């Protein structure tokens, strides 16, 4: 039996995926199973690239000579079918240089396959863990931080409906021959359809809806206070993604907001800076990093394979931004559009707000990731 796969558009009308058109006007290609068997040499183990919750990924070469990555569903189930549908539907919504584009798909009987461009430099996780490869230099790491932020901001703010990825991690950041990053693996993404959205206060610490003015005064934030930081739209959803990697308010309540992605971005950024996997730090990671930075021990945080080849002021501010994004309180985390401004407008040149120039009272009363109150750091978002 051939599965006639359809998805529901935002307007409520159904359309066949074989005729899905993405935002560039390009039609998604519907591959035959034989085409992909030939491209991968019948899914030969020598073409194995990796595997995840969806299934196994193989390298392939199409008839026109182009290299592709083929994701093959391991086992057909209700959950995996949902992931397959989500990846195809997301492809009809997003188009951005820093988001992995879908070339096409195959759905024949129990086979579900997705075809993507082949990323020569594989994943960020692979490059950070493989010591045999030349370490990523600091400029490349900065470009990765910026590129991923741009892709995520596009999902959150420019896509209609907007998209929450829910699984941003080093293993899902792919790199082409020029080390340009693209965010991939949208199987767990949540599309913010109007019918599913709940409007309300999804920010604040777990169990509370807002932060008092007195508390704000004690901890000056990186960004100007605005109601948008404490109130957001959200959807209720089953908790998905890497176990132990997700935002605490999402794990405890199931409320999924864009700030969940920001938290994941902060985790990814800390791995990018340190070269260490998330679980290396256990639950005291942020405290340990803050303590190192307060004691002017930046080199203990930054990846030792860089051998000191980075700008200390730039690295310091990037660490502070990462800690801000990975804060347990979602109301403290910036939006991804604000992260871009901080990365591209605030991380260049000397940092005159470095903690080394603060008074002892400022150091004692201000969290490491916060900037001191200074007119020079005010930002109009």
N, C-alpha and C positions, 0 to 999 in steps of 0.2 A: 504494500500500500504506500503510495506517495503522500507524504504529509503536506497538505496545502497550508503553508505557514502565512498567517496574517497578523498584523499588529493594529492596535487602536491608535488613531491619530488624535491630536489634541482637540480637534473639532468633534471627535466621536465617530467619525467615519472610518471604516476599515479599508485597508489597501494591501495588496500582495507585496511581499518584500521584494520579489523579483523586479518590481517596478519602482522601488523606493529611490528617491532622488535626494542627495544630500544638499547642503547649503550652497555648494559651488555649482549645482546643476548637473553634477556627474551622477550617472546611474550606477548603483551597486551591481556588481556582476554576479550572476548566478552560475556557479561552477557545477559541472557534473562530477560525480564521485570518481569516475575514471580519470578525468583531468588531474585531480589532486593525487590520485594514486600514482600516476605517471610522474608528476612533479616531485613527489617525495620518495620515488622508488618503492612504492607500496609501503610507505611509512617505515622505511628502513631505520634501524637503530642508529646507524652512522649519521643520520640526519636529525637525530634527537637534539633539541635545544634546551628543554626543561619541561617542567610540569607544575600545575597548580590545582586549585579546587575544581576548575572547569574540566581539565584534562591534560593531554600531552601536546607539546608544541614541537613541530618539525620544520626544518629548513626545506625549501622546495625551489624548483626552477620551472617557471611556466614555459609554454611553447614559444613565447616571444623572447625568451632568454632572461626575463626579469626574475630576480630573487625574491622570494616571499617567505613569510612565516605562517604555517598552517596550524591552527589550534583545533585539535580533534577531541570531541566530547568523549570522556572515558566511559560513561554509562548514562543511558537515557533515563531521566527521572523527572518528576515535576519540578524539582529545584533546578536541575541543570537546564531543563527546557526554558525556565524563566530567565536564567542567566543568558542563554543564547538569544532569546527575544530581546532582552535589555540591550545587549551589545549591538544588535542590529538597529534597534530603535534609536539608541544614542547616536549611531552613525548618521541618522537622518536629521539630527539636530545640531551636532557640533561640527565645526570646521575651523581649525586653528593650527598654526605651525607647530605648536607645542602640545598638541593632542593627537594621539595615534589615529590615523584614518583607516577605515575599513575598506578594503578593495572589493571584497565580495564574500560569498558564503555558499554553503551546500547543505541542503536538508533533503535527504533521501531515506525513506523508511526510518531506521533507527540511527542513521548517521547524521551528526550535526558538526559542521566544520566552519571555521571562520578564517578568512585569508587577509593577512596584513602585509605591509611592506617589511622586508627583512632589515633589521637594525644590526649593522655590522658589529658595533661595540656592545651588543647585548644589553644587560641591565646594569644600573648603578650598583646594585647589590653585588653582582658578579665582579665588577671592577674593584670595588672596595675590599672584597674578600680574597681575590686572587693575587697573592703576593708575587707570583711569577711575572705579572704584568707591571709595566712602568706605572708608578702611582699617578693619580690624577693631580695635575698641578693646581695651584690656587686660582689662577684666572679661569680655568675650566670649571672648577667648583662654584665660582661666583656666577658663571654663565648658567650653570645647571640650576642654582638657586633662583635666579631671575626667570629663566625659561619656564620652570615648573610653576612658579607663582603666576606668570602670565597665562599659562594654560588653565590653571585653576580659576583665576579671576574671570576668564572667558566663560567657563562653565557656570559660574555662580551668577554673573551679572549680565552677560551678553546673550546667553542662550534663552530661548523662549519655547517651552518652559525651561526653567533653570535646572541644573543637575548637581546633585551631591554625589561625589565619587564613592565615599565610605571605605576605600581601601588604598589610599595613597601610601606608598611605602617604597623603599629603595628597590625592591624587586619589581615594582610596576613602573619605574622610571627607566625608559629605554633610550639608547644613545645611538645616533647614526655615525657615519664615518667622520664627521666633523665634530663629534661629541655634542651635537645639538640635542637637548633632551625633549622627549615627548612622554606625556602621561598616557599609560595604556591600561588595559584590563578593566573594562567597564561592566563586567558581569554582575557586580554587586552594587552598581550605581543606582541611585534613587532619582527618578525623574519627577520634578515637583509639579505634577498635574494639578490644575486648579481644584479639581474635585477632592483631592487628598489633603490639601493644605489646611493647617490649623493656624490661626493668627492669635498670638498671645505671647506672654512673657516666657521665653524659653531660655533666657540667660540667667545670670546670677549663679551663686554657689548652689550646690545640691541642697534642696530643701528651703531655699529662700529666693525671692523674686527680684531683689535689687540689692545694690550696695549703698550704704548710707553716705551722706556727704562727709561725715566725720572720718569714715574709713577711707574715702577717696583722698581726703586731705593728708592722711597718714602715709599713703602710698601713691605719690603723684604718677599718673599713668603716662605711657609713651605717647598716647594720642589724646586730643581734646575730649572731654566728657560729652557724650551726646546720647539721647534716648535710644538711638539705633544700636548702640553697643549692648543694651540691656534687653531689647525687645526684638524678636525675630519671628519669622514664619517657620513652621516646622511640620514634619510629618511623623506619625507614629509608625515604627517599623521594627521587625525582629532584628536583634543586634547581629551584625555580620562584620566580616573583616578579620584581620589577624588577631588572634586571642591575646589579650593583655596589652594590645597596642592602641585600643580605642580611647576616645575621650570619656572621662569618668561619668559625666552626666548622661551620656548616651547609653553606657553600659547599665546604669542604675535605673533609668526611666524609659529608654526606648525612644526618646524624643530626638529626632535627627534634624539638625540645622546645619547651615553652612559652616558654623563654628566647629563642628565635628571634623570637617576637612582641614580647617586651620590648625587644629590640634595635631592631626596626622602630619601636616606639613612641617610643624615645629619638630616633631620626632624625626622626620626624614632629614631635616636640616641639621640636627644634632649628630646624626649618623654621618652625614656628609662632611661636617667639620671635624669630627673626632676620628672617623674611620672605624668606629666601634659599633657593633650591633646593638640594637635597642636593649636587649636583655642583659648586656654586659653590665649595665649600671644598676639593675634591679630597681626597687621602688624609690631609692634615695638619689636617683640620678640628678635631678634638678638641684637638690640641696648640695650635692658633692660639687657640681659644676659651679654653682654660685659661690661656694666656699673657696674653690680654687681661684676664681676671678677676683674675689675680695682680697685674697692674699697675693695678688699679682703673679699668679702661677698659670698664665694663659697657655704656656707650652705644655702643661699637663693635660689640657683639654683638646688642643689641636692635634690632628693626626701626626704621629711622629715620623711617618714616611715622607712628609713634606720637608723634613730636616731644616725647619725654620724658614723656608722660602715662602713667606707670606707677609703681608703688611699687618703688623700687630694691631693697629688702630681699626683696620677694616675687619680683622678676625674678631676683635673684641665686640664690635657692634653687631656682627653677624650672630655671635653667641647670644647676645642680649635679645636680639630679635627672635631667635629660636626659642629661648626660654619664655618669652612673652607669648608666642604662638602656642606653646605647649603648657601654658598655665592651666591649672585645674579648674579655674573659674572662667567659664565661657565669655562672661561680660568683659573680661580683661583682654581677651584675644582680639587683634585687629581683623578687619576684613581683608580678603586677599588683594583687593584693589589698593588698600592702604599699605599692605606689605610691599607691593611693587614700588610705591612712592618711597618707602623707607629704604628699600634696596638700591634704587637707582638715583635718588636725590639726596640721600643722607649717608651713604656709605663711601662716598668718594672724598679723598683728601683728608687732612688731619681732623681729628675729633677733639674739638676744644672743650667738650663736655666730659672728657675722660675722667674716670673716678680718681685718678691720681691727683687731679687738681681740686677735688672736693674737700670740704672740711670734714673732720671726724664725725661731727653730728649728722652731716648729710649722709655719709656712708652708713652710719648706724641705723638711720631711720628710713632708708630707701631700699626697696628690694633691688637685687642686682640688675634685673632686666629693665628697671625704670630709669628714665632720664631725670636729672635734677630739674627743678623748675627754672626755666630760662627762656626769655623772649626769643633767643636765637633759634630755639628748637620748636617753636610753635608751628603747627602745620594746619593749613586750611585744606580740608578734604572736600 
